[in-house]
């Protein structure tokens, strides 16, 4: 058997590899900038804590690290890092934070950590040398030699180092070091004749990355015996796959929204998986069977949402079919409602009433031109408080009858087959087509009264007809053969086709002697009155006319283009109107306000989360004093700040009373 001559791959202990005196690494100039955010750091720290707590035989694999021997005379590093820069850089920042935390209290451990960080031949330089454009910033962080002028400096190195410093708990140093020493990777070293760029592209660009549901599948089975894996696969996972089919990724997303009452951020490729791991951090075989039974049950309900014809209850199936027409955004809430009805928690008539409320909410908002996205999480939270709370939450964001009537008068009718079918009280399975009375593309010979040709209409009359062509007043339902013959027919030609229809709605139109904008307007008034009766708004006061976003549904973002700082128009804080331009100002103001009005919630949240309030300004950075001996660290990235605002408001019990009004740019960037 022939062997490779230009590539050598070896499984190694990561800390041992970094600690070796001969290990010195440089990042080539063509590499991208360091980009890991606090979310990635949080995940890494969680993995290290987890493997530290496991038995001595368990290790944690962090992937492959690709390098080649350095041939540059400009740098005396041993290796050039081709792939793995982000992971190694983040590990160095964690080790640096650990080193700086305990160097005065545990000099022996500090020396071991220092061996990972600094070169044996030159303790003033780090073992990892990033791109020259930001190498000085990195070394100033790792070697703890930042000057006072650097306190307001913003960089990923500073942010992530500060995060690690803030998260290291008293007495945790030894456990973290134990976890770090259990990290492993595959070290791939290229020979002089290997094409580094080609190999880098092969590692990063070929093949399909694992999708969220595949990562969940691997995570669920990981660590089980062969027999246990077969049991979980056959008894639980395969039924989930069969129930959800190609929509299995959406199922897990919707299930987690239902479970957490929070939107799941799916950007970056594995957001659903990350939330899943947070919700199910420990999965021994006993708890796994319990959880998997629930997952399988909800997947069966999801199958009914995807295909309402499979429902055992015809009326529930009909309502689910209606809901599916309006999109899948409400599936998380619908899953919970159906589940609770089957479990005897929610009466059947209540289930149907709530499904009707959801349809009214979605349809009315579309009619008046208000977005329907990012509503379901708040409704799941409301339902967790009880059916009455859900009704109030729906009423708050459902447009009024008056607004709906105006929207129907001037806007194209959304989902016309669904709307007209329910207004006409016909079976959804009937073979009926939506047919306009005045055709949008009317030719010169079209006539509404059999006398005047469309070509003889004034320009204003023609424009008025075209503007109303797709509104509710100009649309009706016809059998498919009649609808085909009705194409481009004048109104006198159309009347017999309408009169012979089985649909009363169409026969009503046939009774009109002529068709013009006045007739369309009159019919719009009639149908709008029926519309607001079929799709009722819950009879409760309080309506969100300004499209406010609850703080718990605010969008996590990584950053803003320079100069686009106006994220919010305003913030409604417990009935107060706050002019705050972005999440940084909001973060500062919320914590200052709660420090005065609900200090214990800040103390409890910060103690549990490991920040952002600390008893001392323990590292260089941006701080704000809340009170004597209490300091708020202001150097976080925007995603961490928003998460902290959401968390501390939940701690105080105030989250439901805080709303954001996004600016035009903020809305566009969501």
N, C-alpha and C positions, 0 to 999 in steps of 0.2 A: 504494500500500500504506500502510495506517495504521500508526502507530508507538505504542509504549507511552509513556504520559505520566507514570506514577507509579512506574515501576521502571526502573532503569538497571543493566545488568550488564556488567562489564568484566573481562577476564582480566588479572591484575596479578602482578608479582613481590612475594611476601609480605614479604620483608625490606625491599625498597624502599618498599612501602606503609607499613610500620611506622616506617621511618626518616624519612619525610617530616615536616618540621617542623610541618605543620598537622594531622597525625594525632594525635588524642587521643580516647580511647574510654572510655565508662562502661558497666558492666553493669547492666541494670535490676533493680529489686528483686524482680521476679517470677521471675527466673531461678533455676534450681536451684543448689545449692552445687557447688563444684569437686570432681570425683569421680575424676579420672584416677588410677590406681594405678601402681605401678612397672612392671608388665607393659606398660601403654600407653606409658610413657616409654621403656622398653627398645626397643619396636617403632619409635617415632619416631626414636630415636637410631640404630637400625640402618638405617632408611630414609635418614637424612641421610648416614651414612657410605657407604652404597651409592651414592647419587647423586653424592657427592663423588668417588668413585673412577671414575665413568663419564666418558665423553668430554664435551666442553664443550657439545655439542648436547642432552644429556639433562637433563631437569628432573624434578621430582617434584611431582605435583598433590595438594594436601591437601584439596580439596573447595571448597565455597562458604562465603563469609562474608557474612552478612546483617546490614545495619545501616540505621539511619535517622538523619536529622539530629536533633540534640538540641534540644529546645525548652524544657528546664527552666532556670529561673533559679537553681536550687540548685547546679548544677554547670556549669562552663564547658567541658566536654568537647564536641568537635565531633560525635562519633558516639555513638549508642546501639547496643550490640551485641545483636542479636536472636538470631542463631544463629552459633555458632563460638567461644563463650566457652571451652570446654574446650581446644580446639586452641591458641588464641591465648595463653591463660594458660600452658599447658605450654611453648610456644615462648619466652615471656618468661622462665620459670624456667630454661630451658636457656641462653638468652643471658646471663642474670644469672650463672649458674654459670661460664660461659666468661669473662665479663668479670672476675669476682672472682679467677679463677685466674691471669689473665695481665696484670692491670692494671699491676703493677709492672715486668713484664719487657718488655711490648710496648705502650707508651702510644699509638702510632698506631692499632693495631687496637682497643685499649680504647676510644678515642674513637668509632670506628665502631660498636662494640657499644653504647656508652652512648647513641648517637643512637636506637637501637631502644627503649631502656628508659625514658629520662627525658624529660620535657617540655622543649622548647627555652626556653619562657618561665619555667619554674620547675624547676630541677634537683633540688628536694627532693620532687618528685612523680613518680610513674610515669605513662607514657603510657596504660596500662590501669588503670582504677579499678574494682575488683570491687565487688560488693554491699557496702554500708556495714558490714554485720555482721562481715565478715572482711577489709575493705580494709586496715586497719592491719596485720594479720598479713601479708598479701601484700606490702605496701610495705616492711615491716621485713625481709623476706627478700630482695626484689629489690634494695633499696638498701643491704643489709648493715648494718643498724643495729639488730640485735637486742641486747637488754640481757642481762646475766647471768641475770636472772630468767626469760628465755625459753628457757634451755637445756633444760629438761625439758618444754617445750611440745610438744604433739602436734598436727600439722595436716598435711593433704595438701601444702600449700605447702612446709613444712619437709622432709617426707619426700622429695618429688620433687626439690627443689633439692639435697638432700644426695645423692640418687642420681646426679644429673648431675655434681655435684662429684667424686664418687667414680669416675666412669667416664671422665672426661677424661684421656687418657693424656699423658704428657710429650711435647711436640713435636707434639701433634695439633691444636692450636688453629687453625692456618691451614687444615687440611683440613676441620675442622668448619665454619669460617666459609664456606669455599667451598661446602660442601653446603647450609648454611643459605641462601646467596644463590641457590641453584637451586630453592628452593621457590616454587610458584605456587598461586594460588587464583583463584576467580571472585568478585569483589567485587560484591555485589548491594546497591544503595543505593535505598532507598524514598523516594518523594516525600512531601510533606505530606499528600496525600489518600489514600495507600495504607493499607490495613488491615494493620498489622504482624503482629498475632496470627494473622490468617487466613492470611497468607503463610507464617508460621512453621509452622503446622499443616500446610499443603500440602506444605512441604518435608520434614517429619518424620513425617507420619502417613499419607499416601496411598501406594498402591503397596506391593509386597512387597520387603523388603530382599533383596539377593543372599544365597543360601545358601552354605554352605561349599564344596560341590562346584562351584558356579558361580564362586565366587572363585578356586578352584584352576584351573578351566578358563581363566579370563581370565589368571591369572598365568602359566600354562604357555605360552600363545600370545603373550603380550605381548613385544614387541621382535623378533619374527620377521618375515621378509619374507612377502609374501602367498603365495608359493609354498610356503614352509616351513610356514606356518599350515595350508594345505590338506593338506599331507602328514601333519602330526601329527593333524589332525582326522580324516582318512579312515583312516589306517593304525592309529591308536592310540586316540584318544578315542572315536570312534563305537563300536568294538568293546567298550570298557569300559562305555559306556552300555548297549549291547545285552546285555551279560553281567549287569549289575547291575540294570537297570530302575529301578523306584522306590526301590530300596535302595541307590542309588549313594552317598548321604550316609553310610549305615552302612558301606558298603564302605571308604570313605576313612578313616573313624574306626577300623575294625577293622584295616585295613592299617597304619596308623600305630602302633597299640598293638603289633601284631606286630613292626614294625620297630624301635621304640624300647624296648620292654619297660616302658613307662610308661603309666599311664592318661592319656587325653586329656580335658582339662577342656572341656566343651562349653557351659558357661554363658556368656552374653554374646553368643551368636549366631555367633561365628566362631573358636571354639577350635580346631577341626580345621584350618582354613586356616592359622592362626598356626603350629601345629606343622608343617604341611607346608612352610611357608616356611623354618622353622628347619632342617628336614632337607634341603631342596633350595634353598639360598640363591643358587646360580648355575646357570642353565639355558641354556647355549649349545646350539646345534643338535646338536652331537655328543653331549654328555652327555645331552641330552634324549631322543634316540633310544634310548640305552642304558637310561635309567630307564623310559621309556615302554614299552619291550619287557617289562620286569619287571612294570610295573603291569598291562599287558594280560594277562600270564600269570596273575597272581594274581586278576584279575577273572574269568578263566575258571574257576578253582578256586572262587571265591565263588559263581558260578552253580550249581555242583554242591552247595554247601552250602545254597543257597536251594531248589534242586530236585534232591534226590539221585537221582531217577529218570534224570537226564541223565548219570550217571556211567557210564563204560565198564566199570568193574569192579563186578559185582553185589554182591559182599561188602562192598567199600568203600562202595558206595552205600547198602547196608542199614545199615551202621554210622553213616553220615552222617545217614540218616533217623532213626535212634534219637536221635542227638545233637540234631537239630533239634527233636524233641519236648520236650527239656529247656530249650529257649531258645537264643538266639543269643550268649549271653555268652562262649562258648568259641570262637567263630568265628575270632578272631585266631590262636589256637594251632592249631586244626584246619587253617587255611590253610597254615601253615608246615609242619605234619606231612605233609599231602598233597603239597605242593610238593617236600619233600625226598624223599619216596618216589618221585615221578615223576622226580626228578633223579638217582636212584640213591644218594642219601645214606643213606636209611633203608630197611631191608628191609620188604617188604610185611607180613610177620607182626608186625613191630614196630609198624608203623602201626596195624594193627588192635588190637593189645594196648594201645597208648596211647589209642586212641579208647575202648576199653572202660574203661580206668582213669578217663578223664575223666567218662564216664557214671556210674561208681561214685561218684566224688567228688561230683558234683552231686546225684545221687539220695539218697545217704546223708545229705548235709547237709540236704536238704529234709526227709527223714524225721525227723531229730532236731531240726529247728527252728533250724538255723544258716543264716545268710545265705549266698548263693552269689554275690553281687555282689562286684566288685573283687578277683577271684581271678586273672583271666587274665593280667594284666601280670606278676605274680610267676612264673607258670608259663612265660610266654614267656622271661623272664630265665633261669629254670632250664634250659630246653631249649637255650638258647644255649650252655650249658656242657656239653651232651651228654644223650643219652637217660637215662642212669643218674641224672643230677642231676634230671631231670624226674620220674622215678619216686620219688625221695626226697622231692621237694617235694610231690607229690600225696599220698604216704603221710602226710606230716606233718599235713595238714589234712583227711584223710579220717576220719570217725568210725569207732570200733571196732565189731566185731560185736555186743558187748554193748549198746552204746548204740543200735544200729540195731534190735535185737530189742525193746528197751523201746519205742522210737518206733513200731514197727509194731504193737505190742500196744495202744497207747492213742491213736494219732493217725490221722486220716483218711489214706487211702492217696493219695499224690500220683501224678499221671499214671497212673491205674488201667488204662487200655487198654494202654498201653505195658508197664507192669509185669506185669500178668496175662498179656498176650500172650507175653512172653518166658518167664515161668514155665511157661506151658502149651505153649511151643514151637510156636506157630501162626504162619502167615504174616501179616505186618503188613497185607497187603492183604485178608485174609479179612473178610467182612462180619459182624463179631461185635460185640455190644454188652456193656457192663459191666452185670451184673445183680445186685442185692443179694438175698441169700437172705431175710433179714428186711428188709422195706421200711421205710425211715426214717419214712414217714408211715403206719405200720400202723393200720388201723381196729380197732374193738372186736372184730370177728369173726376177726381173724387168730389163727392157732394154730400153735404149733411142733410139736405132737404129735397134733393132731386131736381132743383132748379138752378142754383148757383154752382158753378164749377170752382174748384179750389184755386185755379189759376186766376179767377176773378176776385178772390178775397184780397183785402188790403194786406200790406206787408205786416202790419200789427196783428191782424186776424190770423194770418198764417203762423207768425211766431208764437202767438198765444196758444194755438192748437198744438204746435209741436212741443211747447214747454209742458203741456198737460198730458202728452201722449202716454206717459208711463206712470201717471198718478192713479190712485185708487179709483177715482171717478170715471176713468176711461177704460178700465179693464174689467173683463168678465171671464167666465169659464164656458167652454164649449167642448162637445165630444170631438175627438180627433178628426174625424172625417168632415165635420161641419167647420172646424177651425181651419182646415186646409182650404175649403171653399170660400171662407170668409176673408182670406188674404186679399188686401187691396180692394175689397168690395166697398161700394158706396153705401151710405146708411140705408137707403131704400132697398138695395140688394141684400143687405145684411139682416134686415128685420125678419124676413121669413125663416132664416136660419136660426135666429135667436128664438123666435116664437115656437119653433118645433123642438127646442132643446128640452132635455129632462131636468135642467137646472133652473129653478125658479128665478134665481138672480138674473139669468139671461132673458127669460121671458118678460121680466119686469122692464128691462131695457127696450124690448121690442114694442112695448106699449107707448113709447114716446114717439111723437109724430116727426121729430127732427133731432139732429144732433149737432150741438155747437158748444162753445165754451160755457155758456149759461147752463146747458144741460149737464155738462161735466161737473160744474160747480155744485149744482143742486144734488146730483148723485153723490158727490164727495161728502156733502153734509149728512146725507142719509147713512152712508156706509161708515163715516167717522163716528156717528152716534152709536152704531152697532159695534164698531171696533173697540171703543172704550168700555163697552159692556162685556165683550168677550175676553179682552185682555185688561182686566181690572187692575187698578192700583190699590194696594191695601189701604183701607180707610183710616190712615193715621196721618197726623200732621208732621211737618218737617221734611223738607226736600233739599237735596244737595244740588242747587242750580249752578254752582260754580265749578263743578267737576273737581272737587278737592280729593286728594289722595290721603288715606289714613297713613300715619307715620310707619306702621308696621308693613305697609305695602310699598314703601318707597323703594326706588330702584337702586341696587348696589352698582356702583360704577368704579372704574379703575382710575379715572382722572379726566381732566378737561383740556381741550385745546387752549393754548395760551390766549388770553384776552376774552374768553367766553365764560367769565366767572359768574354771570348772573344765572344761577340755577333755579332759584325760586322767585316768584312774584311776591309771595308773602307766606307766612305760616300762621295758622290759627292754633293758638296755644290755650286751651281751656277757656275759650271765649275771648281771649286777647288777640289782637292783631299785631304780629311781629314782622317788621321789615328786616329780614335776614337774607343776604344774597346767596349763600351757599351752605353746604353741610359743615364747613369748618366753623363758621359763625354760629350755626345752630348748635353744634356740639358744645362750644364754649358757653353759650347762653343757657342751654338746658341744664348743664351740670352746675353752673352758678346759681340758677334758680332753685334747683332741687337741693343744693347745699343749704339754702336758706329755709325752704318750705318743707323739705322731706329728706333731711340729712341722713337718716338711718338707711334709707333706700340706696343712697349713693355709697355709703360705707359697706353695706351688705353686698351690693352688686360688685363693687370694686374688689372686695375681699375674695369673692367667689371667682371672678373673672381674672384676677391678677392685674388690676388696673382699670381705668386710667388715672386713678388718684393714688398718690403715694405720700409717705410721711417725710420724704426728703427729695430734693432734686439730685438723685443718685447718679446721674450721668449727664453729659453735656446734651443740650437740646433746647427745645422751645417749651417753656413752662408758664403756667399762670397760677398764682397763689389763690386758693379758695379761702383759706383761713390759716391761722398760726399752726404750723406743722402739717399742713395738708396742701398738696400741690397737684395740679392737673397737667398731665403731659400733653402737649399740643402737636407733637411731631408725627402723629399717625397718618396713614394714608386715608383717603376719603371713604373707602369701604369699611375700614375698621371704625372710623368715627360714626358712620351711620349705624352700624351694628351696635355700637356702644350706646348711642342715643335711644335706639329701639329697646335695648335691654334694660337700661336704667329706668325708662318710662314704664316698662312692664313691671319692674320691681316696685315702683311707686304706685302702680295701679292707675296711671294717668294716660296710658298709651291710646285708649279709645277716645280721648278728648283732644288729640293733637292731629292736625291735618296740614298737608302741604299743598300749595298752589304753585305748580311748576310754571316757570317762565316759558315764553315761546321756544327759546333755545333749549331749556331744560326738558320740555315735552318732546322736542325733536330728538334729543340725545338719549331718551329713555329706552 
